[in-house]
Amino acid sequence: MKINWGTGIVLAFIGFIAFILYFVISMSTNKKYDHDLVTEDYYKKELEYQTDIDKLENAKSLTQDITYKKTPEGILVSFPTNLDYKKIKGKLFLYRPSNKQLDFETTISLSNTHLLIPDKRLVDGRWNIKIDWQYNGKSYLFKDDLVY
């Protein structure tokens, strides 16, 4: 049997489709390539995104911003010193992009203008930090990426 150029093109398409299907199926079924969503309730969070934008704008209006630094004890988060730390309420969320099991959330409870995230709760690598806090009824948001 002689293979002409039309048959060659069809065979090339079939080979290409088989090649793509093999990789799609292997990536979908292999646990090594298992990736999680950032949050389980992604669509709900997307609808609330405008409130996050408003909180970020409120944070820009502050004279001092939240700062953090790595210490031997962990990460030391410093709130603005010109605010009364007793009136600061909110939550701190640390998200680990590479491992969902390492994510954690804690309530902000201050005895001074600093909050310490203990070293034992953190693993070396990249983290996303999000601090959603309120002061005198006004909401603020701080977001950043850090490498521990």
C-alpha positions in Angstrom: 0.0 0.0 0.0 1.3 3.4 -1.0 0.9 6.3 1.5 0.1 9.6 -0.2 0.3 13.1 1.3 -3.3 13.2 2.4 -2.9 10.0 4.4 0.3 11.4 5.9 -1.5 14.5 7.1 -4.3 12.5 8.7 -1.7 10.2 10.4 0.2 13.2 11.6 -3.0 14.7 13.1 -3.9 11.4 14.8 -0.4 11.1 16.2 -0.5 14.7 17.5 -4.0 14.2 19.1 -2.8 11.0 20.8 0.3 12.8 22.1 -1.8 15.6 23.6 -4.3 13.2 25.1 -1.6 11.1 26.7 -0.1 14.2 28.5 -3.6 15.5 29.5 -4.5 12.2 31.0 -1.2 11.6 32.7 -1.2 15.1 34.3 -4.8 14.7 35.5 -4.3 11.3 37.1 -0.8 11.6 38.6 -0.9 12.7 42.3 2.6 14.3 41.8 0.9 17.0 39.8 -2.0 17.6 42.2 -2.6 21.3 42.6 -5.0 23.0 45.1 -7.1 26.1 44.6 -6.1 29.1 46.6 -9.3 28.9 48.6 -12.2 26.4 48.6 -14.8 29.2 48.2 -13.1 31.0 45.4 -16.3 32.5 43.8 -17.5 33.9 47.1 -14.1 35.5 47.7 -14.2 37.0 44.2 -17.5 38.7 44.9 -16.0 40.2 48.1 -13.0 41.6 46.3 -14.3 45.2 46.2 -14.3 45.3 50.0 -10.7 44.2 49.9 -9.9 47.1 47.5 -11.6 49.5 49.8 -9.6 48.2 52.8 -6.4 48.5 50.9 -7.3 52.1 50.0 -8.0 52.8 53.7 -4.5 51.4 54.6 -2.9 53.7 52.1 -4.3 56.7 54.0 -2.4 55.7 57.2 0.7 57.7 58.0 2.5 54.4 58.9 2.0 51.0 57.4 2.3 47.6 58.9 5.9 46.3 58.7 7.4 42.9 59.4 10.8 41.4 59.9 12.3 38.0 60.4 13.8 37.3 63.8 15.2 34.2 65.4 11.9 33.8 67.3 9.8 34.0 64.1 8.2 36.9 62.2 7.6 40.1 64.1 4.7 42.1 62.7 4.7 45.8 63.7 1.5 47.8 63.6 1.5 51.6 63.3 2.9 53.1 66.5 0.6 56.2 66.3 -2.5 54.0 66.8 -3.7 52.7 70.2 -2.8 49.0 69.9 -5.6 48.0 72.4 -8.2 49.1 69.8 -6.8 47.0 67.0 -8.8 43.9 66.2 -8.7 41.5 63.2 -7.2 38.4 61.7 -3.8 37.4 60.3 -3.7 34.7 57.6 -0.6 33.0 56.3 -1.0 31.1 53.0 1.6 28.7 51.8 1.3 28.4 47.9 3.1 25.0 47.8 1.2 23.2 50.6 -2.3 23.9 51.7 -1.8 22.0 55.0 0.7 24.6 56.2 -1.8 27.5 55.9 -3.0 29.0 59.2 -5.1 31.9 60.5 -4.8 33.6 63.9 -6.8 36.3 65.7 -4.9 39.5 66.4 -4.4 39.9 70.1 -1.9 42.7 71.0 -0.2 43.5 74.3 2.0 46.1 72.5 2.3 47.3 68.9 4.0 44.0 67.8 2.7 40.6 67.0 5.0 37.6 66.9 4.3 34.6 64.6 6.4 31.8 66.2 9.2 30.1 64.3 7.7 26.7 65.0 4.6 27.4 62.9 6.7 28.5 59.9 8.6 26.5 57.3 11.3 28.0 55.1 10.1 29.2 51.8 7.5 31.5 50.2 4.4 32.7 52.2 1.6 35.1 51.4 0.7 37.2 54.4 -2.7 38.9 54.7 -3.7 41.0 57.7 -7.4 42.1 57.8 -7.7 44.4 60.7 -10.0 47.1 62.2 -9.3 50.2 64.2 -12.1 52.5 65.5 -14.6 50.9 63.2 -12.6 51.4 60.1 -11.3 48.3 58.2 -7.8 48.0 56.8 -6.0 45.3 54.8 -2.3 44.5 54.4 -1.1 42.0 51.8 2.5 41.0 51.0 4.7 38.1 49.9 7.5 37.0 52.1 10.3 34.5 52.0 11.0 32.9 55.4 
